[in-house]
Amino acid sequence: MLTLRLPPALDKSLGRSARAAKQTKSAFVRAAVLERIAEAEDYRIAVKRLARVKAGKEKTIPFDDIKRALGL
């Protein structure tokens, strides 16, 4: 359970956005939090993989090779 206090202007904006999305404010915020968590996890994985590439532990595949392999 989480309680969140928002400044009035932000609460009003949240209400408008939630109504436009035909969601409750809670559902709208929940979806936004889940999206942000997924983005943070994707970023963490990307940083880890980049470090492995720079260390020579993983290789990249040129885009043209991928397109060729897919027949594009």
C-alpha positions in Angstrom: 0.0 0.0 0.0 1.3 3.4 -0.9 -0.1 6.8 0.0 1.0 9.7 -2.2 0.5 13.4 -1.6 0.5 15.5 -4.8 0.5 19.3 -5.2 -2.9 20.5 -6.2 -1.9 21.3 -9.8 -0.4 17.9 -10.3 -3.4 16.2 -8.8 -5.7 18.1 -11.2 -3.5 17.2 -14.1 -3.5 13.5 -13.0 -7.3 13.6 -12.8 -7.6 15.0 -16.3 -5.2 12.5 -17.7 -6.9 9.6 -15.9 -10.3 10.6 -17.1 -9.1 11.0 -20.7 -7.7 7.4 -20.4 -11.0 6.3 -18.9 -9.2 5.0 -15.8 -9.2 5.8 -12.1 -6.3 7.9 -10.8 -5.0 4.9 -9.0 -5.1 2.7 -12.1 -3.4 5.5 -14.1 -0.6 5.9 -11.5 -0.2 2.1 -11.2 0.3 1.8 -14.9 2.8 4.7 -15.0 4.8 3.1 -12.1 4.8 -0.3 -13.9 6.0 1.4 -17.1 8.8 3.3 -15.2 9.9 0.1 -13.5 10.1 -1.7 -16.8 12.1 1.2 -18.3 14.6 1.2 -15.4 15.1 -2.6 -15.8 15.7 -2.3 -19.5 18.2 0.5 -18.9 20.0 -1.6 -16.2 20.2 -4.5 -18.7 21.5 -2.3 -21.5 24.2 -0.7 -19.3 25.3 -4.2 -18.2 25.5 -5.5 -21.7 27.3 -2.4 -22.9 29.9 -3.0 -20.2 30.3 -6.6 -21.4 30.7 -5.4 -25.1 33.3 -2.8 -24.1 35.2 -5.5 -22.0 35.2 -7.8 -25.1 32.9 -10.4 -23.4 30.1 -9.9 -25.9 30.0 -9.0 -29.5 27.5 -6.9 -31.5 25.9 -7.9 -34.8 26.0 -5.3 -37.5 22.5 -4.1 -38.6 23.1 -5.0 -42.2 23.9 -8.6 -41.1 20.6 -8.8 -39.3 18.7 -7.5 -42.2 20.4 -9.9 -44.5 19.7 -12.9 -42.2 16.0 -11.9 -42.1 15.9 -11.4 -45.9 15.2 -7.7 -45.7 
